[in-house]
Amino acid sequence: MDLYDSGDRLQAFPAESGRMRRGAAPAEVTSEPRGAAKGQPPRDLEEAVDELVHLYGLEEDDELADDELADDEFVTESAPRIEVSEYAPPHVATRGEPAARQTDWRLGGAEAAEEADGLGFGGWGSEGQCRDLREAYRFARGRSSEEYECYVIPEEEDEEEAADVFCATCKAPLRAAEKELEEHRGHEVTPLSKALESAKDEIHRNMYRLEKQIIEMENFASHLEEVFITVEENFGRQEQNFESHYNEILETLAQKYEDKVQALGERKKEKLEALYAQLVSCGENLDACRELMETVEEICHEEKADFIKDAMAMADRLREFLETETNVDVSTQPALEDQTLDFSDVEQLLGSINAVPAPSAPVINPQAPNSASGSSVRVCWSLCSDDTVESYQLSGRPARDGAPGKGQAEFTMTVKETYCSVRNLVPNTQYEFWVTAQNGAGVSPASERVVYMTAPAPPVIKSGEVRSCEEAALIRWESGNLGPVDSYTVELTQAEMPGASGVTESVVGVPTCESLVQLQPRRSYTIYVRALNVGGPSARSEPATVHTTGSCFRLNAHTCHPWLTVSEDGLTVVRGDGRAPAREPPPSDARFTRCVAAMGNLVPVRGRHYWEVEVDERSDYTVGVAFDDVPKQEDLGANCRSWCMRHVWAPPRHKYEFLHNKRTPDIRITVSPKKIGVLLDYENSTLSFFNADTSQHLYTFGCQLQQFVHPCFSLEKPGRLKIHNGIAMPKHVSLY
């Protein structure tokens, strides 16, 4: 409850007002305590303050005045009755009042008393009573005064002055009063709602473009990721090859070192053994020479007789020793021969680092969903992780009926990645692809051949055969492809949204070239059709517009009697003066033979269908409905398969019959209709006829409609019937 509310609002809470007294008493406040009138001692001022605090919901701040009210005086004199509304401080700020004029409720002491004297409370009770009560109220107000600072509430704008137009030149909303301002004179001004819708449409278009750009960026990012992975894998394999060859070279060099060291040790041993043997032989010869010298010296000191005898023997011995050859040449040279190391195998290993083996055959992947368009297809493949590849050769050619084509043109392209987008292809056509990998060592074997398929071409909607009613539309189209497709998708967009690119609704998995689509009444739709196969969806077909303001159908020329002619738009049937046509059409079970009639195509939807037929008062005609298997050799209404209204003109009399199984009720029509309204109600199984000009109900059939019926029209004499359909149902018709 606002502290400044009027007494009228406070009186709406008697339970709150009753709390001011502990006993039963009227819900009003006076300055006189309850016990004063009965001789009781005056009530403590604190009780009065408590009641005021409780009344205004200030219980949380009542402790502020406990110490300050200890020395206050009692209220001893009676005073006039005070209404609750009079407690509202007179200095409450109103709208637009400056904040400087707001009363400061935090004043205390003498300043508070002076402020209280100026509030105009002197008209009731004594001055002391007024001062005590006012100061008690201020103290009870206490710290919460800052929370209740007065503020200015802005006035609400009038609806007439609200921004209801938008200046397209200034890009700003305007109020109605500002439209005639000089600065906006000559500017383009539109209703605000229309500008809002236009801004929403612009946002939707921008969002669509952003989504398209996001998809393109995601595809580009995926492409970069695949390239990154391919480069990383190739460099990883190259690094492994380098490490393997490096380890092999180190092992070869270590083996050669061990072999050479062992050969040097054997050669050293042989030289030392030969030198030692030669040294021993030389020592033996030297000892023999010394022994001979000593013997010769001894012989020289002997007697002549002994000398001659021993000299002769010694001479023979010296001759034999001297004749023995002594090898004074060193048997082996101390220097070692130069050792030539054969590093041919090491060089071969070093050369094999750059001699990477030819790659193995890649593995081509099956076609991914939605990977093709009508003129391109994305082919992907993979390779062995140990292969190093510099480029790929992708080859392909058309494959008819899923089998490889013979004699058909092949195409080849070189790519660096493990995928390729092949363009300039024929829609809805199978192609077989194979791929080879190559590097400096050679070309790999070809991969297996895999068949890919392009997306179909856009279908072609038959605008002339589109039929609709208030609840649905029957859409027919041509495939636009030589071969069959898997299915079709029908996309709907409300035509009330100009420039809309989004899809309101989609019907998927349509197996044939027609679809019955449920729609909202009294709307306009733009319809597109896509064809789908394993390669993906085709592009959108050319749009077709459908209006659900009423039932739309055309006359079926294949059911017309030869004497009738149907206009190009399928809404007018004419019977000329001559009987024989220029060229007799071929016989058909669907064509009327005896009855000069034509049948229309109706949308097969359970509901209410309305159309009008413009007739000639002087012609004999029949208007009605019939089953598809109605006998074509009988008149309309002459069997149980048709219901119709027949007019025969016999001057000056008009005769009207409502025929079913050759029976007609006795009904007389005084005003001849020039335009007949027909209402076909499947839900209630009725067929009603109306005079569309006078809004007069003519007759209603109760029909047993187990299946759908077709509109039927007959001309027994030369004349013309014009059909008006696709129109909203009139009010007088909707009552039936």
C-alpha positions, 0 to 999 in steps of 0.5 A: 500500500502506497503511503500517499494513497487516498482514504478511499483506497485505505477504506477498502481494507477494513481489516487493516484499519481495524488493527488500529484499535485493540477493541471493537471501534470504528475504523478512524483515528483521533488524537485522543487516546481510547481511555481518555473519554472514560477517565482512563489515563492517557495512552502512551504515545508509543502505542499510537505510533505503533498503530500508525506504523502497523497501518502503513506497513512500516513494522520493519522501521518501527525500532527507529523511534524507540529511543527518540520517543522516550521523552515525548509528552502524552496527548491530553486534549481531545481533537477533531476526528481525522480521516486517514487521507489527511495523514498524507504529507502535503509536500508529496511531489507530483508529476513534473514537480521539482525534486527541490520542493520535496519535503525532507523527512529526515529533519530532526529537533527544532528544525523538524518542529518548525517544519511541522508547524508549517504543514497546517496541522494547527487546526486540530488538537493542541500544538503539543499534540500536533507536534508529538504526533507529527514527530512520531510519524516522522521518526517512524518514517525514519531511514526508509524515507530515502527508499520512498523518494518522490519521483516523476512518472512519465505520462503515457503517450496517447495512442493517437500520437504513437509512432504509426508511420515510417519515413523510408527516407529518414529511416525513422518512425514518425508520429501521426502529428509529425507527418506534415512537418516541413522536414519530412515533406516529400519523403516516402512514408509507409505504415509502420506495420508494413515497414516492420514486415518489410524489415522482417523480410529483409532480415529473413533474406539476409539470414538465408544469404548468411546460411548459404555463405556459412554452408560454402565456408563449411565446404571450403573448410572441409576441403582445406581439412582434407588437403591438410590431412593429405599433406600431413600423411604424406610428410609422415610417410616420408619421415618414416622412410628417411628414418628407415633408410638412415638406420639401414645406412648406419648398420651398413657402415658399422658392419664395414668398420668391423670387417676392415678392423678385423682384416687389418689385424690379420695382416699385422699378424702375418707381417710380424710372424714373417719378420720374426722368422727372418730375424731368427734365421739371421741370428743363427747365421751370425752365430755360425760365422762367429764360431768359424772365426774362432776356429780359424784363429785357433788353427793359426796358433797350431804347429805347422803340421797340425795347421796344414792338416786342420787348415785343409779341413777348415777350408772345405768347411768355409767354402761350404758356408760361404757358398750357402746364400744368406737372405739379407732382404726384409721379407715384408715391408713395415708400411701397410698398403692403402686400404680402398673401401668399397662404399658402393652399397652405401651409395646405393642406400643413399640413393634409395632415399629419394627412390620411393617405390611406386604407390599401390592401387587406390580404393575408390569410395562409394557415392555419398548421399547428396554429393551430386548436382544435375551437372556435377558429382564429387568422387572420393577415394583413399590410398595405402598409408605407406604410399607416397603420391605426387598426383592422381589420375581420375578417369571416367565415362558414362555407364548406361543401365549400370553397365560399363559403356563400350565405345563411349568417350572417356575423360581424364583429369589430374588432381592433387587431393583424394577427391575431385568434383567432375563437372559438365555432366548430364543430369540423372545419368550414371558414370563409372570412375576409376583412379590411379596414383603416381609418383617419381617411381611410377604409376600405380594399378587402377582402382576398381570401377565404381558407378556414380550418378548425377542428380536429376534435372528439375521437374516441369509443373503442369500449370494447366492441370493444377487443381485446388480447393479451399483445403488442398491442391492437386499438383501434377508435373513431368519428370524432365529426366530420361530415366526414372528417379527415386522420389519427388519433393513438393515445396510450398511457400506462401505467396503473401510473403514477397521475396520470401525464400524459405519453405513453409512446408515440404511434402517428401517421398512422393513416388509419382508425378502428382501429389495432393497437398493439404493447404490453408483456406483463402491463401496463395501459395508458390509451389516448387517440385524437386526430383531425388535420386541417390546423387541428391535432389535436383534444383527447383522447378519453375514455380506455380501459383495456387490460390485456395479461395475455392475449388478449381478444375478444368474440363477434360477434353478426353471425355467430350462428345465429338460435337463439343469443343473445349476452350484452351483454358478448359473453362468453356464448352461450346456446341456449334450448329453443325453435327459432324466434327471436322475429324472424328476422334478415336473411340474411347471408354472415357468419351461420351457417345450418346449424351452430348456431354463433357466431364470435368476433373475435380480435386479428390478432397473430402470437403465442400466444393463450389463453382458456378456455371454461366448459362443461356436462357434459350439453350437446353443444358444439363449441369450436375455431377457423376461418378467416373464410371457413369454410362457414357451412352446414357443421358445424365440423370438417367441412371443411379451414377449421376445427379443433375439439373436439366433445363429445356426451353420450349418458348415461352416456357422454361422447364427445370428438372432435377434428375437422378435415376430418371426421377425428378421432384415436382419443383417449379422455378419462376425466375430463370437463372443466368448463373447457376451455383453448384455446391458439392458437400462430401461431408453431408453427402449433398448436392445443392443448386442455387440461382447465383444472381438472386441468391435463391436456393433451388434444390438439394440432392441427398447423395450416396457419395462412396467415391469422388465425383466429377462435374458434368455438363451437357448441351442438347442444342447449340449453345455455350456453357462457361464455368467460373471456379476458384471463387469464394463460397457466397454467404447464402451458400455457406448456410447449406 
